[in-house]
Amino acid sequence: MRLAFLLSLGLPATLAVAGSAVPVELRSAFAPPPEFAGRLGEHRSPLRRDDGSTVAAPAEWPARRAEILAAWHALMGPWPELLARPRLELSERQERDGVTQYRVAVEIVAGVMEPGYLLLPPERFQGPRPAVLVPFYAAEVSVNYAGPRPLSGQAARYFKDGPPVHRDFALQLARRGFVTLAIGTPGDDAYRPALHGVPCQPLSYYAYIAANCHTALAQRPEVDPARIGVMGHSYGGKWAMFASCLHEKFAAAVWSDGGVVFDETRGAVNYWEPWYLGLDPAVTRRRGLLTAEHGRTGAYRALRERGHDLHELHALMAPRPFLVSGGSEDPPARWVALNHAVAVNRLLGHADRVAMTNRDGHAPTAESNAQAFRFLEHFLRP
């Protein structure tokens, strides 16, 4: 009855499902350690408007959300119009222990097709199914590629010592009943991504690509368009975070150790690089940590100078659920930033929408993946 009532209000399926209890094995992920509970740090509250006033009621949040979104797009550069019906062309079918894999070409910007893989779950999963977009350097990593095609570019680099371990999110989720779409860097060079003339920062462009991939998935007859999520690790974690925060149709998200705040002490939390937010046609800076000689550039410089941080993007997720699968770059102390998203959800009358798990290293593990997959199962595949 509760599910039907919530759906009758026009809420996405993921919000209706969220009314059910969080699985016991995930319960601890939705609460910060005691030393970080309630701490907000020096981050400016996303509930504080640009004029200095504070959002005090749920009805006031949509306007504030639009204000945050507009500010970030203004600094990162505008998106082109989203594609109404992006093409998704299938080829090279392969059966993989019940999972059906297709090599695909998906339209990421008008007239531009990008290779990837579409995976359909075993036939025992009936009806329109949830879906997850999985972005990474190379789509072959996300499906643990085992086909006849010789690998090249970034895929060859990742497979040169054998299949990468615990990064095959698209394949593992397909085995669990999800339709998955795996995509890689446009142009197959993460340090010099092909932007196809789009006048925005690369990381924002990745989010635009993801938004069009969401539409491509939503048009598939196998997919429930209200239950599409996104999950990525490291570079893909940044991509998944910007995609889900900037495109509100993603119903849930998992961000694996991409760095959920600007942290200039961590070389892997490198949003200042030109292939993320530091692109500046007039300046070419040396790759690596920021120094006095090699400082901030591009939109990253403007964002920092104006006091913005990524907790503002987290707030755009509310009330959609997200999980930070944290490792070396996102330790428990990141709860100080995540608590702001908790506060926005609390204002909107929602709990259990912000979660974080933690591991010692940067690389995903069997345990961290199991937690992430269980999170997506709870919110997208009840």
QUITA-V733179 format. One record per pair of residues at least 12 apart in sequence whose ideal C-beta (glycine too) atoms are under 6 Angstrom apart, sorted by the first residue. I is the first residue (numbers start at 1). GAP is how many residues later the second one is. D is the distance in whole Angstrom. If there is no record, write none. Layout:
# QUITA-V733179
I_GAP_D + I_GAP_D
This chain:
# QUITA-V733179
2_17_5 + 3_13_5 + 12_214_5 + 12_239_5 + 13_213_4 + 13_214_5 + 14_237_4 + 14_238_5 + 14_365_5 + 17_362_6 + 17_365_5 + 22_330_5 + 23_355_6 + 26_348_6 + 29_326_4 + 29_328_5 + 30_322_5 + 30_325_5 + 32_303_4 + 33_299_5 + 36_299_4 + 36_300_6 + 39_297_5 + 40_299_6 + 41_295_4 + 43_266_6 + 43_268_5 + 43_294_6 + 43_297_6 + 46_266_5 + 46_269_4 + 46_294_6 + 46_298_6 + 49_15_6 + 58_290_5 + 68_244_5 + 75_224_5 + 75_227_5 + 75_228_6 + 76_124_5 + 76_125_4 + 76_128_4 + 76_223_5 + 77_122_5 + 77_123_3 + 77_124_6 + 79_129_5 + 80_118_6 + 82_129_6 + 83_129_5 + 86_21_4 + 86_126_5 + 86_129_6 + 86_130_5 + 87_20_4 + 88_16_6 + 88_18_5 + 88_128_4 + 89_16_5 + 90_12_4 + 90_14_5 + 91_12_5 + 94_53_6 + 98_24_4 + 99_20_6 + 99_75_5 + 99_76_6 + 100_20_4 + 101_16_6 + 101_18_5 + 102_16_5 + 104_12_5 + 104_14_5 + 106_107_6 + 106_110_5 + 108_101_4 + 108_104_6 + 109_87_5 + 112_84_5 + 114_72_6 + 116_23_4 + 116_66_5 + 116_67_4 + 117_22_5 + 117_26_5 + 117_65_5 + 118_63_5 + 119_51_6 + 119_55_4 + 119_61_5 + 120_59_6 + 121_53_5 + 121_56_5 + 125_52_4 + 128_96_4 + 129_50_5 + 129_93_6 + 130_48_5 + 130_94_6 + 130_97_4 + 130_250_4 + 130_251_5 + 131_48_4 + 131_86_5 + 131_92_5 + 131_97_5 + 132_41_5 + 132_46_5 + 132_48_5 + 132_97_5 + 132_99_6 + 133_48_5 + 133_77_6 + 133_80_5 + 133_97_5 + 134_35_5 + 134_36_4 + 134_46_6 + 134_48_5 + 134_97_6 + 135_48_5 + 135_97_5 + 135_101_5 + 135_104_4 + 136_100_4 + 137_17_5 + 137_47_6 + 137_48_6 + 137_53_5 + 137_98_6 + 138_16_4 + 138_17_4 + 138_20_6 + 138_46_4 + 139_43_4 + 139_44_5 + 139_45_4 + 140_15_4 + 141_17_5 + 141_23_5 + 141_26_5 + 142_27_6 + 142_28_4 + 142_40_4 + 143_27_5 + 143_28_5 + 143_39_5 + 144_19_5 + 144_24_4 + 144_27_5 + 153_35_4 + 154_34_6 + 166_198_4 + 166_203_6 + 169_62_5 + 170_12_4 + 176_197_6 + 177_204_6 + 179_43_5 + 179_44_5 + 181_32_6 + 181_36_6 + 190_85_6 + 191_84_5 + 193_82_6 + 201_76_5 + 201_78_5 + 201_98_5 + 202_73_5 + 203_39_5 + 203_73_5 + 203_74_5 + 206_33_5 + 207_35_4 + 207_36_5 + 207_39_4 + 210_33_3 + 211_36_4 + 214_14_6 + 214_35_6 + 227_24_6 + 227_153_5 + 228_23_6 + 229_22_6 + 229_23_4 + 229_24_6 + 229_147_6 + 229_151_5 + 230_13_5 + 230_14_5 + 230_20_5 + 230_23_5 + 231_23_4 + 233_23_4 + 233_131_6 + 234_24_6 + 237_18_5 + 237_19_5 + 237_20_6 + 237_21_3 + 238_20_4 + 240_13_6 + 240_15_5 + 241_14_4 + 241_17_6 + 245_68_4 + 245_71_5 + 245_72_6 + 252_69_5 + 252_127_4 + 252_128_6 + 253_69_4 + 254_69_5 + 254_71_6 + 254_118_5 + 255_69_5 + 256_69_4 + 256_108_6 + 257_69_6 + 257_70_4 + 257_72_5 + 257_73_5 + 257_105_6 + 259_70_5 + 260_50_6 + 260_64_6 + 260_70_5 + 260_74_5 + 261_48_6 + 261_49_5 + 261_76_5 + 262_47_5 + 264_26_5 + 266_63_6 + 267_22_6 + 268_61_5 + 269_60_5 + 271_29_6 + 272_18_6 + 272_24_6 + 272_28_5 + 277_22_5 + 277_23_4 + 278_19_5 + 278_20_4 + 278_22_4 + 279_19_5 + 280_17_4 + 280_18_4 + 283_14_5 + 285_12_5 + 311_26_4 + 311_29_5 + 314_27_4 + 315_26_5 + 315_29_5 + 318_26_4 + 318_27_5 + 318_30_6 + 319_26_5 + 319_29_5 + 319_31_4 + 319_34_6 + 321_32_5 + 321_58_5 + 323_32_4 + 323_52_5 + 324_32_4 + 325_32_6 + 325_43_5 + 325_47_5 + 326_30_5 + 326_32_5 + 327_32_5 + 327_34_6 + 327_35_5 + 328_33_6 + 328_34_4 + 332_26_6 + 338_16_5 + 341_13_5 + 342_12_5 + 357_14_5
